[in-house]
Amino acid sequence: MTPKIAAIACILASTAVADPAPVPMNYELFETAIAHTDLETCPSNMSQSGVFCRATLHHDEVHVFVFSEEGDQDLVGFASYPFEDVAAELN
């Protein structure tokens, strides 16, 4: 690679990551990117009006994501529970 091409590649790469602003997690992004299941109700410690919950399984834990029903349906809460505890609650 010539120095000129290397310089151009560096400039293009730096502009691709020049804006490191975080992207807020909303339900539209979550729904398309993360395999999950809909929960009929949120866990009691996360339950409030105007929200809905989704769950994933990973590393022997159940991860619950709480989204607002308003606007862009932003992520407003998150909790992880050991799978053994959830299984005991279901029995």
C-alpha positions in Angstrom: 0.0 0.0 0.0 1.4 3.4 -0.9 1.7 6.1 1.7 -0.9 8.2 -0.1 -3.4 5.3 -0.1 -2.6 4.5 3.5 -3.3 8.1 4.5 -6.6 8.1 2.7 -7.6 4.9 4.4 -6.7 6.4 7.8 -8.8 9.5 7.1 -11.8 7.4 6.0 -11.5 5.2 9.0 -11.3 8.1 11.4 -14.4 9.8 9.9 -16.4 6.6 10.3 -15.9 6.6 14.0 -15.6 10.4 14.6 -18.9 10.6 16.3 -18.8 8.1 19.2 -22.2 9.4 20.6 -24.1 6.5 22.2 -27.2 5.3 20.4 -30.1 5.0 22.9 -31.7 1.5 23.1 -35.3 1.6 22.1 -37.7 -1.2 21.4 -37.4 -1.0 17.6 -33.6 -1.6 17.8 -34.0 -4.3 20.5 -36.7 -6.2 18.6 -34.6 -6.5 15.5 -31.3 -7.2 17.1 -31.9 -9.4 20.1 -33.7 -12.8 20.3 -36.3 -12.4 23.1 -39.7 -13.4 24.4 -42.5 -11.1 25.2 -43.6 -11.1 28.9 -47.3 -10.8 29.7 -46.4 -8.9 32.8 -43.2 -7.4 34.2 -41.6 -8.8 37.3 -43.2 -7.3 40.4 -40.1 -5.3 41.3 -40.1 -3.7 37.8 -43.8 -3.4 37.3 -45.2 0.1 36.8 -47.8 1.7 34.6 -46.8 2.7 31.0 -44.1 0.0 30.5 -43.8 -3.4 28.9 -41.1 -6.1 29.4 -39.1 -8.5 27.3 -36.8 -11.3 28.4 -33.7 -13.1 27.1 -31.8 -16.1 28.4 -28.0 -15.9 28.5 -25.3 -17.5 30.8 -27.8 -19.2 33.1 -29.6 -16.0 33.7 -32.9 -14.4 32.7 -32.4 -10.8 31.6 -35.5 -8.6 31.7 -35.6 -5.4 29.7 -38.2 -2.7 30.5 -39.4 -0.3 27.8 -41.6 2.7 28.0 -44.9 2.5 26.1 -44.5 6.2 25.2 -42.7 7.9 22.3 -39.8 6.0 20.9 -40.3 3.2 23.5 -36.9 3.8 25.1 -35.3 1.3 27.4 -36.1 2.4 31.0 -35.0 -0.5 33.1 -33.0 -3.8 33.2 -32.5 -6.6 35.6 -30.9 -10.1 35.6 -32.1 -13.1 37.6 -30.4 -16.4 38.1 -32.2 -19.1 36.2 -32.6 -21.3 39.3 -34.5 -18.6 41.1 -36.9 -18.1 38.2 -37.4 -21.8 37.8 -38.2 -22.1 41.6 -40.8 -19.3 41.3 -42.5 -21.2 38.4 -42.8 -24.5 40.4 
